[in-house]
Amino acid sequence: MLNQIGVPKRPEISVKDFGRAIELEPKVVIDFDAQLFGTAANNGQMVEEVSAESKTAEAFRSLANLLTDRSGEKSERQSILAPILARLRLTKTRA
């Protein structure tokens, strides 16, 4: 993970060059967004609460999914009776 990428007036190594140097590709890159982080810090909120649609919030979700070994999509949990009900529906439509 790389954090605070693209800070103005600060020399930095490009993400591609950094990855090549350590022979790994960064999975998550969080760009520097002074306004978003400043607003969240001043209001005592999470970045997700301030701007859920931002690239930064998406990067945090991606990091959380990687760390917890989950995909971004929630799977719909089926009840135990779901297969039986599905079969009943199929038999009713055929009759």
N, C-alpha and C positions, 0 to 999 in steps of 0.2 A: 504494500500500500504506500502510495506517495501522497503527502498532504501539503497544502499551501503551494500549489504549482501556479506559476504566473504572477508572482508578486511584483508590482511595478518597481523599477529602479533597483532591482536586486539581481545580481548575476546568478544564473543557475544552469545546471546541466540538463539537457533535454531528457524527456522521459525515455525516448528511444536509446539514447547514449547510456543512460543510467542502467537500463535493462540489459544492454549489451555488456556493460562492464561487470555486472554481477551474474551474468548468464541466466537471468530469470526475467520473465515478463511481468510487470506489475499488474495485479488483478484489479486493483481499484486505484483511481487517480482522482483526488479531490482538489479541484481548482480553488484558487484564492478568490473569495467574494467578500470584500470588506463590508459592504452594505448588509448583506444577509447575515454574516456572523456577528456584526455589530448590533443589528436589530435584535437578534436572538439573545445575545448576551445582555443587552440593556433591558429587555423585557423579561428576562429570566425564563426564556422558552427554548425548546429544542428547535433545531433548524427545520425539522419536519412540520412543526406547528406554524412556523413563520411562512414557509413556502414549500408546500408538499410537492409541487410540480417542478421544482428546480432541479438542475443537474446534480447539485450538491446533495440534496435529499435522496435522490436516486442512487448516488454513490454510497451513501450511508446504508441504504436498504440493501444494496448489493454486498457490501462488507458484512452486514449482519447475516445475510443468507449464506455467505461463504463460511463464516465462523460457526454457524449453527448447522451447516450442511443441509440446508433446506433450499428448495426452489422458491422463486418469487410468487408462485401461484399457490393459493390455498386449495387443497383438495376437499371436495365435498364428501363429508362422511356419510356413508350409507348405513341404514339400520340393518339389523339381522334379517328382517322380513323383506327387504328390498328385492332380492332375487325371486322370492316366491310371488310377490306382488307383480313383478314384471312378467312372470310366466302366466299368471292369471289374466293379465291384460292381453297377452298374446292369444290365449285360448278364447277369450271373449270376442276378439275381433275376427277370429277365423270362423266362429260359429254362425 
